[in-house]
Amino acid sequence: MHEVDMTRSLVLTLRDWWESQPDRPQISRVHLRVGDFTCVEPAGLVFAFDAYREGTFLAAAELVVESVPLVAFCHACQAEYRPEVGLHYACPTCDAPMEDIRSGRELKISHIEYQNAHRETQTDRWAAA
């Protein structure tokens, strides 16, 4: 289950961010964008995250997963379309093979919600979002 390895990397990334903060805030939510074409099961990520967070700086954190649909662009038709993941990737109009993926491969932290030392809720948006 590669979700476990991905979650371990996520926790390490979050730990690096958390340790770089002067007041070590309490993280309440971690928002991820997960593309449908990544072959990552969001429920598996949440399950692994819940296991990793116990007894750590993430103990009170919730993982929020936003699914990003697979969207491709057909150069022959000059139109975007949404292929059916695992079923049919060719353009539904002209049957040209999928060559230009516009979205659906994302696997990244979108933003983190946390409380600072004064118990104020804040959000850090990640540059890659």
C-alpha positions in Angstrom: 0.0 0.0 0.0 1.9 3.1 -1.3 -0.5 5.3 0.7 1.5 4.5 3.8 4.8 5.6 2.3 3.2 8.7 0.9 1.7 9.5 4.3 5.1 9.0 6.0 6.6 11.5 3.6 3.7 13.9 4.2 4.3 13.7 8.0 8.0 14.3 7.6 7.3 17.4 5.4 4.8 18.7 8.0 7.3 18.1 10.8 9.9 20.1 9.0 7.4 23.0 8.6 6.2 22.7 12.2 9.8 22.7 13.6 10.6 25.8 11.6 7.8 27.7 13.2 8.9 29.8 16.2 5.9 28.9 18.4 5.3 25.3 17.2 1.5 25.8 16.5 -1.2 23.3 17.0 -2.2 22.0 13.6 -5.9 21.4 13.2 -6.3 20.5 9.5 -4.0 19.5 6.7 -5.5 20.0 3.2 -4.3 17.8 0.4 -5.1 17.9 -3.3 -5.1 14.4 -4.8 -5.6 13.9 -8.5 -7.8 11.0 -9.7 -5.0 9.9 -12.0 -2.5 9.3 -9.2 -3.9 5.9 -8.3 -3.8 7.0 -4.7 -6.8 6.0 -2.6 -7.9 9.0 -0.4 -9.4 6.7 2.2 -6.0 4.9 2.5 -4.3 8.3 3.0 -6.7 9.3 5.8 -6.4 5.9 7.5 -2.6 6.0 7.4 -2.5 9.6 8.5 -4.7 8.8 11.5 -2.3 6.0 12.5 0.8 8.2 12.1 -0.6 11.2 14.0 -1.3 9.4 17.3 1.0 10.7 20.0 2.7 13.3 17.8 2.6 17.0 17.0 -0.3 16.1 14.7 -2.4 14.4 17.4 -5.3 16.9 17.0 -5.0 17.3 13.2 -7.4 16.1 10.6 -6.5 15.3 7.0 -8.8 16.8 4.5 -8.5 15.4 1.0 -9.7 17.3 -2.1 -10.1 15.1 -5.2 -9.0 16.7 -8.4 -10.6 15.2 -11.5 -8.7 13.9 -14.5 -9.0 16.5 -17.3 -7.3 16.1 -20.7 -7.1 18.3 -23.7 -7.7 17.0 -27.3 -5.6 18.9 -29.8 -7.5 17.5 -32.7 -10.9 18.8 -31.3 -9.4 21.7 -29.4 -11.5 20.8 -26.4 -11.1 19.6 -22.8 -12.7 16.3 -21.7 -12.8 14.1 -18.7 -11.6 10.6 -19.3 -13.0 7.8 -17.3 -10.1 6.7 -15.0 -9.3 3.0 -15.7 -11.9 2.7 -18.5 -11.4 5.0 -21.5 -8.7 7.6 -21.9 -9.2 8.5 -25.6 -11.1 11.6 -26.7 -14.8 10.9 -26.6 -15.4 12.9 -29.8 -12.6 11.8 -32.2 -11.0 8.8 -30.2 -7.6 10.5 -30.3 -5.3 9.1 -27.6 -4.9 11.1 -24.4 -1.7 13.2 -24.7 -2.3 16.4 -22.8 -3.3 16.0 -19.2 -4.5 19.3 -17.7 -5.3 18.0 -14.2 -5.6 14.8 -12.2 -1.9 14.1 -11.4 -1.8 16.4 -8.3 -0.6 15.1 -5.0 0.3 18.1 -2.9 -0.4 20.0 0.3 -2.8 22.8 -0.4 -2.8 24.5 3.0 -2.5 24.0 6.7 -4.9 25.3 9.3 -3.4 25.9 12.8 -3.7 27.9 16.0 -0.8 30.2 17.0 0.4 30.8 20.5 -2.5 33.3 21.0 -5.0 30.6 20.0 -5.9 32.5 16.8 -6.7 30.3 13.8 -4.4 30.8 10.9 -3.9 29.3 7.5 -0.6 28.8 5.6 -1.0 28.3 1.9 1.8 26.3 0.2 3.4 27.8 -2.8 2.9 24.7 -4.8 -0.9 24.8 -4.3 
